[in-house]
Amino acid sequence: MGPATCMKAGLGAAAVALGPIKVGAVVSVNACGNVVDPFTGEWVAGMRAAADSDQIIDMELAAFAAAGSMQMPLDRTNTTISCIVTNVELTKAQATKVSQMAADAYAHAIRPTHTTNDGDTIYTLASGNQGAPGKRRRSPRPAGHARSKGPTDRHRKRSKTPKPPTASPAPRSS
């Protein structure tokens, strides 16, 4: 275990268009764990059997085997950082959900993932150019905004609507 048997970090990117909706992602991986193909279960990158080997070994099993000789704290130099970008309008809560789903994808592709040695971070950016799916775009001032506050004196004078009577204070008893 250690830097001599670790593979170098990697950078990946992908993009897809679904009609007018576009989504792209870029990921920089320098994970503490091994990267696995979630469809085949085969190791793609990670801990090598030896410094000069291309054979990837199970990092978790190697860590258990070396547990007695490991010294704490381990260097916290590993991280996986992602940025997901879309042209769809997302609320803050929706963008957070997209980031959470990407964190779930980390768990499918990195073993182990989210360790105390990893500084995993995911950013989601949404331009809003396409509006929210299934939702009409809102104007900055919703329809009926002026009416929701009721007629003002200015409106009454223009429309000749009489001013409603005001209540006089109740007489005080002495």
Secondary structure, 3 states (H helix, E strand, C coil): CCHHHECCCEEEEEEEEECCEEEEEEEEEECCCEEECCCCCCEEECEECCCCCCCECCHHHHHHHCHHHCCCCCCCCEEEEEEEEECCCCCHHHHHHHHHHHHHHHHHHEECCCCCCECCEEEEEECCCCCCCCCCCCCCCCCCHHHHCCCCHHHHHHHCCCCCCCCCCCCCCC
